Amino acid sequence: MFETLLGQEYVKRTLTDALATGRVGHAYLFCGPAGIGRKSFAAEFGRAVMCTAPGADGEACGQCLSCRLMAAGNNPDYKLITGEEGKTGIGVETVRALEEDIVTAQAAGRRKIYVIDRSEKLTVQAQNALLKTIEEPPEYAMLILICANPSLLIDTVRSRVTRLDFARNTREEVLRAYSEKAGKNGAELTPEEKDLVAAYADGIIGRALQFTDFELFGQLREELFGAVDQLNAGGSRFFQSFVDALTAENAAKNKEFVFFELTSYVRDAAMLARFGETAPMQNNKYRDKLAGLAGCLGRHGCARMLDRIADAWLCAGQNVNYRSVAVNLAADFIDTAKGKQI
Ligand SMILES: [Zn+2]
């Protein structure tokens, strides 16, 4: 059970016990950052819960109609709800649709499962509308709420679900998952690449798997760092090259990586400004250029820019005009560098 999923021993034990003892709840809350495996666990758990011929330990048989439909990715009793495209919240109309659907019994499996992705996006009104269903769903139904930020759920929802927290994976687990699922066309990663994948993943396998193209990511990094280094040469050249580096097609498609690298670069400059030659750094090979950036921004300027980058990163992940995020950040860099010289 859950063999293909790495780590999360607590979650595995809790769910396996529930299956083995037949004490499966009717509403769960899977908490953890995006990419940690919440949906994969929901699918694996759901497969076992729906299976019509489970083993003595509750494990899915893999043969019944429900299991086969699940393997084909089109089990009509397993529903993933993500909210409407283009809308920031999941509104009450989505919950109403769920309520209308849930009264129809399952088609192939023992149970019918509703997985609500990004459940923190449910509006308060929608959460209130969902309460009754969470409390007393039809006995064949089960709900799994996927959530990164449970504080956005109302207390009455949180108190009616079985909550499971997903822990970050270890470096070894991340690298193992990476070599199994993504890899570098079968080639072994260099120690430097391993460090890069592990640092970027930050314990989240789904993030590591975004690293599909080392050449592209290396190129994005060179362009980004090169643009930041222009800050030393004066405002106008920096401004254009920085905005270009952030908004170029490949960079805009990989914002997470770009902001991660930008943070890492400026953090190194901050370390240099603070500790000088003995500073521990992530981007050692750029040490000379980083010394220039550290001198240009100063210790406080580096700290200020790390805050600004974090804000911009947040905005870039939301429905904010991405170009204006890049433009504002470029202006912040210039202002901060000027402030240093005064
Ligand atoms: Zn089965």
Residues whose N, C-alpha, C, O or C-beta is under 5 A from the ligand:
A	BS01	ZN	C51 T52 A53 A60 C61 G62 Q63 C64 C67
